[in-house]
Amino acid sequence: MAARGGSGGPAVSVLAPNGRRHTVKVTPGTVLLQVLEDTCQRQDLDPAEYGLK
């Protein structure tokens, strides 16, 4: 789900498996794998065990 970040730039909101939401700032060149890795790092999860839907 695309959303506008607090700074006015584009962002993606990710619902993590633990029920928490994480907003990742993105650019047109941002790779989805980077969004997954950033979210997992902040939620202390292993990105190899998760995927984006």
PDB file of N, CA, C and O in Angstrom, chain B, residues numbered from 101:
ATOM      1  N   MET B 101       0.842  -1.167   0.000  1.00  0.00           N
ATOM      2  CA  MET B 101       0.000   0.000   0.000  1.00  0.00           C
ATOM      3  C   MET B 101       0.891   1.234   0.000  1.00  0.00           C
ATOM      4  O   MET B 101       1.708   1.410   0.904  1.00  0.00           O
ATOM      5  N   ALA B 102       0.746   2.056  -0.966  1.00  0.00           N
ATOM      6  CA  ALA B 102       1.550   3.275  -1.048  1.00  0.00           C
ATOM      7  C   ALA B 102       0.917   4.360  -0.189  1.00  0.00           C
ATOM      8  O   ALA B 102      -0.305   4.493  -0.127  1.00  0.00           O
ATOM      9  N   ALA B 103       1.749   5.108   0.454  1.00  0.00           N
ATOM     10  CA  ALA B 103       1.272   6.192   1.305  1.00  0.00           C
ATOM     11  C   ALA B 103       2.274   7.337   1.245  1.00  0.00           C
ATOM     12  O   ALA B 103       3.391   7.170   0.754  1.00  0.00           O
ATOM     13  N   ARG B 104       1.883   8.459   1.729  1.00  0.00           N
ATOM     14  CA  ARG B 104       2.788   9.601   1.819  1.00  0.00           C
ATOM     15  C   ARG B 104       3.424   9.599   3.200  1.00  0.00           C
ATOM     16  O   ARG B 104       2.731   9.517   4.214  1.00  0.00           O
ATOM     17  N   GLY B 105       4.738   9.690   3.232  1.00  0.00           N
ATOM     18  CA  GLY B 105       5.456   9.745   4.509  1.00  0.00           C
ATOM     19  C   GLY B 105       5.259  11.092   5.177  1.00  0.00           C
ATOM     20  O   GLY B 105       4.767  12.030   4.550  1.00  0.00           O
ATOM     21  N   GLY B 106       5.634  11.196   6.430  1.00  0.00           N
ATOM     22  CA  GLY B 106       5.477  12.441   7.179  1.00  0.00           C
ATOM     23  C   GLY B 106       6.243  13.590   6.561  1.00  0.00           C
ATOM     24  O   GLY B 106       5.855  14.747   6.723  1.00  0.00           O
ATOM     25  N   SER B 107       7.339  13.291   5.844  1.00  0.00           N
ATOM     26  CA  SER B 107       8.135  14.349   5.228  1.00  0.00           C
ATOM     27  C   SER B 107       7.615  14.719   3.846  1.00  0.00           C
ATOM     28  O   SER B 107       8.211  15.552   3.164  1.00  0.00           O
ATOM     29  N   GLY B 108       6.519  14.115   3.429  1.00  0.00           N
ATOM     30  CA  GLY B 108       5.946  14.443   2.141  1.00  0.00           C
ATOM     31  C   GLY B 108       6.439  13.579   0.998  1.00  0.00           C
ATOM     32  O   GLY B 108       5.920  13.684  -0.114  1.00  0.00           O
ATOM     33  N   GLY B 109       7.435  12.721   1.238  1.00  0.00           N
ATOM     34  CA  GLY B 109       7.942  11.833   0.206  1.00  0.00           C
ATOM     35  C   GLY B 109       7.148  10.541   0.155  1.00  0.00           C
ATOM     36  O   GLY B 109       6.425  10.211   1.095  1.00  0.00           O
ATOM     37  N   PRO B 110       7.281   9.813  -0.940  1.00  0.00           N
ATOM     38  CA  PRO B 110       6.554   8.552  -1.067  1.00  0.00           C
ATOM     39  C   PRO B 110       7.071   7.517  -0.065  1.00  0.00           C
ATOM     40  O   PRO B 110       8.258   7.485   0.261  1.00  0.00           O
ATOM     41  N   ALA B 111       6.160   6.681   0.411  1.00  0.00           N
ATOM     42  CA  ALA B 111       6.509   5.659   1.387  1.00  0.00           C
ATOM     43  C   ALA B 111       5.603   4.455   1.193  1.00  0.00           C
ATOM     44  O   ALA B 111       4.542   4.554   0.575  1.00  0.00           O
ATOM     45  N   VAL B 112       6.031   3.319   1.727  1.00  0.00           N
ATOM     46  CA  VAL B 112       5.255   2.091   1.695  1.00  0.00           C
ATOM     47  C   VAL B 112       5.024   1.679   3.143  1.00  0.00           C
ATOM     48  O   VAL B 112       5.953   1.670   3.950  1.00  0.00           O
ATOM     49  N   SER B 113       3.788   1.340   3.462  1.00  0.00           N
ATOM     50  CA  SER B 113       3.452   0.864   4.795  1.00  0.00           C
ATOM     51  C   SER B 113       3.387  -0.657   4.768  1.00  0.00           C
ATOM     52  O   SER B 113       2.660  -1.242   3.965  1.00  0.00           O
ATOM     53  N   VAL B 114       4.157  -1.296   5.658  1.00  0.00           N
ATOM     54  CA  VAL B 114       4.236  -2.757   5.695  1.00  0.00           C
ATOM     55  C   VAL B 114       3.655  -3.239   7.012  1.00  0.00           C
ATOM     56  O   VAL B 114       4.033  -2.752   8.077  1.00  0.00           O
ATOM     57  N   LEU B 115       2.728  -4.204   6.944  1.00  0.00           N
ATOM     58  CA  LEU B 115       2.188  -4.832   8.141  1.00  0.00           C
ATOM     59  C   LEU B 115       3.026  -6.069   8.417  1.00  0.00           C
ATOM     60  O   LEU B 115       2.983  -7.035   7.654  1.00  0.00           O
ATOM     61  N   ALA B 116       3.789  -6.044   9.506  1.00  0.00           N
ATOM     62  CA  ALA B 116       4.680  -7.149   9.855  1.00  0.00           C
ATOM     63  C   ALA B 116       3.883  -8.298  10.469  1.00  0.00           C
ATOM     64  O   ALA B 116       2.765  -8.089  10.941  1.00  0.00           O
ATOM     65  N   PRO B 117       4.447  -9.512  10.467  1.00  0.00           N
ATOM     66  CA  PRO B 117       3.750 -10.674  11.025  1.00  0.00           C
ATOM     67  C   PRO B 117       3.393 -10.522  12.507  1.00  0.00           C
ATOM     68  O   PRO B 117       2.470 -11.177  12.993  1.00  0.00           O
ATOM     69  N   ASN B 118       4.110  -9.674  13.213  1.00  0.00           N
ATOM     70  CA  ASN B 118       3.820  -9.467  14.634  1.00  0.00           C
ATOM     71  C   ASN B 118       2.712  -8.431  14.852  1.00  0.00           C
ATOM     72  O   ASN B 118       2.422  -8.061  15.990  1.00  0.00           O
ATOM     73  N   GLY B 119       2.091  -7.963  13.756  1.00  0.00           N
ATOM     74  CA  GLY B 119       0.979  -7.028  13.841  1.00  0.00           C
ATOM     75  C   GLY B 119       1.373  -5.565  13.844  1.00  0.00           C
ATOM     76  O   GLY B 119       0.502  -4.695  13.865  1.00  0.00           O
ATOM     77  N   ARG B 120       2.656  -5.274  13.822  1.00  0.00           N
ATOM     78  CA  ARG B 120       3.119  -3.887  13.817  1.00  0.00           C
ATOM     79  C   ARG B 120       3.256  -3.376  12.389  1.00  0.00           C
ATOM     80  O   ARG B 120       3.585  -4.128  11.471  1.00  0.00           O
ATOM     81  N   ARG B 121       2.999  -2.093  12.222  1.00  0.00           N
ATOM     82  CA  ARG B 121       3.174  -1.459  10.917  1.00  0.00           C
ATOM     83  C   ARG B 121       4.514  -0.753  10.895  1.00  0.00           C
ATOM     84  O   ARG B 121       4.965  -0.196  11.896  1.00  0.00           O
ATOM     85  N   HIS B 122       5.135  -0.792   9.737  1.00  0.00           N
ATOM     86  CA  HIS B 122       6.416  -0.123   9.545  1.00  0.00           C
ATOM     87  C   HIS B 122       6.336   0.642   8.233  1.00  0.00           C
ATOM     88  O   HIS B 122       5.972   0.071   7.204  1.00  0.00           O
ATOM     89  N   THR B 123       6.670   1.925   8.257  1.00  0.00           N
ATOM     90  CA  THR B 123       6.653   2.753   7.055  1.00  0.00           C
ATOM     91  C   THR B 123       8.073   2.911   6.547  1.00  0.00           C
ATOM     92  O   THR B 123       8.975   3.313   7.282  1.00  0.00           O
ATOM     93  N   VAL B 124       8.254   2.585   5.269  1.00  0.00           N
ATOM     94  CA  VAL B 124       9.564   2.660   4.633  1.00  0.00           C
ATOM     95  C   VAL B 124       9.508   3.722   3.546  1.00  0.00           C
ATOM     96  O   VAL B 124       8.666   3.655   2.650  1.00  0.00           O
ATOM     97  N   LYS B 125      10.401   4.700   3.622  1.00  0.00           N
ATOM     98  CA  LYS B 125      10.493   5.709   2.567  1.00  0.00           C
ATOM     99  C   LYS B 125      11.078   5.051   1.325  1.00  0.00           C
ATOM    100  O   LYS B 125      12.029   4.275   1.417  1.00  0.00           O
ATOM    101  N   VAL B 126      10.513   5.360   0.176  1.00  0.00           N
ATOM    102  CA  VAL B 126      10.952   4.748  -1.075  1.00  0.00           C
ATOM    103  C   VAL B 126      11.178   5.810  -2.145  1.00  0.00           C
ATOM    104  O   VAL B 126      10.700   6.940  -2.045  1.00  0.00           O
ATOM    105  N   THR B 127      11.919   5.409  -3.164  1.00  0.00           N
ATOM    106  CA  THR B 127      12.115   6.210  -4.372  1.00  0.00           C
ATOM    107  C   THR B 127      11.695   5.335  -5.544  1.00  0.00           C
ATOM    108  O   THR B 127      11.457   4.142  -5.356  1.00  0.00           O
ATOM    109  N   PRO B 128      11.599   5.887  -6.738  1.00  0.00           N
ATOM    110  CA  PRO B 128      11.246   5.046  -7.884  1.00  0.00           C
ATOM    111  C   PRO B 128      12.243   3.900  -8.121  1.00  0.00           C
ATOM    112  O   PRO B 128      11.899   2.902  -8.754  1.00  0.00           O
ATOM    113  N   GLY B 129      13.454   4.041  -7.622  1.00  0.00           N
ATOM    114  CA  GLY B 129      14.461   3.003  -7.821  1.00  0.00           C
ATOM    115  C   GLY B 129      14.586   2.017  -6.660  1.00  0.00           C
ATOM    116  O   GLY B 129      15.440   1.132  -6.696  1.00  0.00           O
ATOM    117  N   THR B 130      13.749   2.156  -5.635  1.00  0.00           N
ATOM    118  CA  THR B 130      13.834   1.262  -4.485  1.00  0.00           C
ATOM    119  C   THR B 130      13.385  -0.146  -4.869  1.00  0.00           C
ATOM    120  O   THR B 130      12.322  -0.332  -5.460  1.00  0.00           O
ATOM    121  N   VAL B 131      14.204  -1.121  -4.527  1.00  0.00           N
ATOM    122  CA  VAL B 131      13.901  -2.527  -4.812  1.00  0.00           C
ATOM    123  C   VAL B 131      13.054  -3.073  -3.667  1.00  0.00           C
ATOM    124  O   VAL B 131      13.309  -2.758  -2.504  1.00  0.00           O
ATOM    125  N   LEU B 132      12.038  -3.897  -3.986  1.00  0.00           N
ATOM    126  CA  LEU B 132      11.162  -4.435  -2.948  1.00  0.00           C
ATOM    127  C   LEU B 132      11.916  -5.264  -1.919  1.00  0.00           C
ATOM    128  O   LEU B 132      11.527  -5.299  -0.751  1.00  0.00           O
ATOM    129  N   LEU B 133      12.981  -5.925  -2.330  1.00  0.00           N
ATOM    130  CA  LEU B 133      13.781  -6.690  -1.381  1.00  0.00           C
ATOM    131  C   LEU B 133      14.346  -5.778  -0.299  1.00  0.00           C
ATOM    132  O   LEU B 133      14.451  -6.185   0.858  1.00  0.00           O
ATOM    133  N   GLN B 134      14.708  -4.555  -0.660  1.00  0.00           N
ATOM    134  CA  GLN B 134      15.222  -3.601   0.323  1.00  0.00           C
ATOM    135  C   GLN B 134      14.135  -3.219   1.322  1.00  0.00           C
ATOM    136  O   GLN B 134      14.422  -3.043   2.506  1.00  0.00           O
ATOM    137  N   VAL B 135      12.900  -3.090   0.866  1.00  0.00           N
ATOM    138  CA  VAL B 135      11.777  -2.788   1.758  1.00  0.00           C
ATOM    139  C   VAL B 135      11.603  -3.934   2.753  1.00  0.00           C
ATOM    140  O   VAL B 135      11.428  -3.699   3.949  1.00  0.00           O
ATOM    141  N   LEU B 136      11.651  -5.165   2.265  1.00  0.00           N
ATOM    142  CA  LEU B 136      11.528  -6.336   3.127  1.00  0.00           C
ATOM    143  C   LEU B 136      12.662  -6.390   4.148  1.00  0.00           C
ATOM    144  O   LEU B 136      12.417  -6.599   5.336  1.00  0.00           O
ATOM    145  N   GLU B 137      13.900  -6.203   3.693  1.00  0.00           N
ATOM    146  CA  GLU B 137      15.045  -6.270   4.590  1.00  0.00           C
ATOM    147  C   GLU B 137      15.007  -5.171   5.644  1.00  0.00           C
ATOM    148  O   GLU B 137      15.331  -5.422   6.805  1.00  0.00           O
ATOM    149  N   ASP B 138      14.618  -3.966   5.263  1.00  0.00           N
ATOM    150  CA  ASP B 138      14.537  -2.857   6.205  1.00  0.00           C
ATOM    151  C   ASP B 138      13.477  -3.133   7.275  1.00  0.00           C
ATOM    152  O   ASP B 138      13.705  -2.903   8.463  1.00  0.00           O
ATOM    153  N   THR B 139      12.332  -3.622   6.843  1.00  0.00           N
ATOM    154  CA  THR B 139      11.259  -3.941   7.778  1.00  0.00           C
ATOM    155  C   THR B 139      11.678  -5.043   8.742  1.00  0.00           C
ATOM    156  O   THR B 139      11.463  -4.927   9.949  1.00  0.00           O
ATOM    157  N   CYS B 140      12.270  -6.103   8.221  1.00  0.00           N
ATOM    158  CA  CYS B 140      12.695  -7.213   9.076  1.00  0.00           C
ATOM    159  C   CYS B 140      13.779  -6.781  10.057  1.00  0.00           C
ATOM    160  O   CYS B 140      13.782  -7.215  11.209  1.00  0.00           O
ATOM    161  N   GLN B 141      14.688  -5.940   9.614  1.00  0.00           N
ATOM    162  CA  GLN B 141      15.749  -5.468  10.504  1.00  0.00           C
ATOM    163  C   GLN B 141      15.155  -4.685  11.675  1.00  0.00           C
ATOM    164  O   GLN B 141      15.563  -4.880  12.819  1.00  0.00           O
ATOM    165  N   ARG B 142      14.211  -3.817  11.401  1.00  0.00           N
ATOM    166  CA  ARG B 142      13.610  -3.006  12.460  1.00  0.00           C
ATOM    167  C   ARG B 142      12.714  -3.825  13.385  1.00  0.00           C
ATOM    168  O   ARG B 142      12.535  -3.465  14.548  1.00  0.00           O
ATOM    169  N   GLN B 143      12.150  -4.919  12.882  1.00  0.00           N
ATOM    170  CA  GLN B 143      11.270  -5.758  13.692  1.00  0.00           C
ATOM    171  C   GLN B 143      12.008  -6.958  14.285  1.00  0.00           C
ATOM    172  O   GLN B 143      11.388  -7.807  14.926  1.00  0.00           O
ATOM    173  N   ASP B 144      13.324  -7.036  14.079  1.00  0.00           N
ATOM    174  CA  ASP B 144      14.164  -8.132  14.567  1.00  0.00           C
ATOM    175  C   ASP B 144      13.674  -9.485  14.035  1.00  0.00           C
ATOM    176  O   ASP B 144      13.512 -10.443  14.792  1.00  0.00           O
ATOM    177  N   LEU B 145      13.444  -9.541  12.718  1.00  0.00           N
ATOM    178  CA  LEU B 145      12.996 -10.753  12.035  1.00  0.00           C
ATOM    179  C   LEU B 145      14.015 -11.138  10.976  1.00  0.00           C
ATOM    180  O   LEU B 145      14.803 -10.303  10.531  1.00  0.00           O
ATOM    181  N   ASP B 146      14.000 -12.405  10.572  1.00  0.00           N
ATOM    182  CA  ASP B 146      14.900 -12.905   9.539  1.00  0.00           C
ATOM    183  C   ASP B 146      14.229 -12.744   8.174  1.00  0.00           C
ATOM    184  O   ASP B 146      13.217 -13.398   7.920  1.00  0.00           O
ATOM    185  N   PRO B 147      14.759 -11.892   7.284  1.00  0.00           N
ATOM    186  CA  PRO B 147      14.111 -11.669   5.985  1.00  0.00           C
ATOM    187  C   PRO B 147      14.040 -12.923   5.117  1.00  0.00           C
ATOM    188  O   PRO B 147      13.216 -12.983   4.204  1.00  0.00           O
ATOM    189  N   ALA B 148      14.875 -13.918   5.373  1.00  0.00           N
ATOM    190  CA  ALA B 148      14.843 -15.164   4.601  1.00  0.00           C
ATOM    191  C   ALA B 148      13.572 -15.968   4.894  1.00  0.00           C
ATOM    192  O   ALA B 148      13.181 -16.828   4.105  1.00  0.00           O
ATOM    193  N   GLU B 149      12.939 -15.687   6.015  1.00  0.00           N
ATOM    194  CA  GLU B 149      11.734 -16.423   6.415  1.00  0.00           C
ATOM    195  C   GLU B 149      10.437 -15.739   6.014  1.00  0.00           C
ATOM    196  O   GLU B 149       9.357 -16.282   6.246  1.00  0.00           O
ATOM    197  N   TYR B 150      10.526 -14.543   5.409  1.00  0.00           N
ATOM    198  CA  TYR B 150       9.330 -13.764   5.092  1.00  0.00           C
ATOM    199  C   TYR B 150       9.355 -13.282   3.650  1.00  0.00           C
ATOM    200  O   TYR B 150      10.390 -13.311   2.983  1.00  0.00           O
ATOM    201  N   GLY B 151       8.200 -12.841   3.187  1.00  0.00           N
ATOM    202  CA  GLY B 151       8.056 -12.289   1.846  1.00  0.00           C
ATOM    203  C   GLY B 151       7.019 -11.194   1.869  1.00  0.00           C
ATOM    204  O   GLY B 151       6.325 -11.005   2.868  1.00  0.00           O
ATOM    205  N   LEU B 152       6.911 -10.478   0.779  1.00  0.00           N
ATOM    206  CA  LEU B 152       5.915  -9.414   0.639  1.00  0.00           C
ATOM    207  C   LEU B 152       4.753  -9.934  -0.196  1.00  0.00           C
ATOM    208  O   LEU B 152       4.953 -10.662  -1.168  1.00  0.00           O
ATOM    209  N   LYS B 153       3.546  -9.558   0.186  1.00  0.00           N
ATOM    210  CA  LYS B 153       2.345  -9.950  -0.583  1.00  0.00           C
ATOM    211  C   LYS B 153       1.613  -8.705  -0.995  1.00  0.00           C
ATOM    212  O   LYS B 153       0.575  -8.788  -1.651  1.00  0.00           O
TER     213      LYS B 153
END
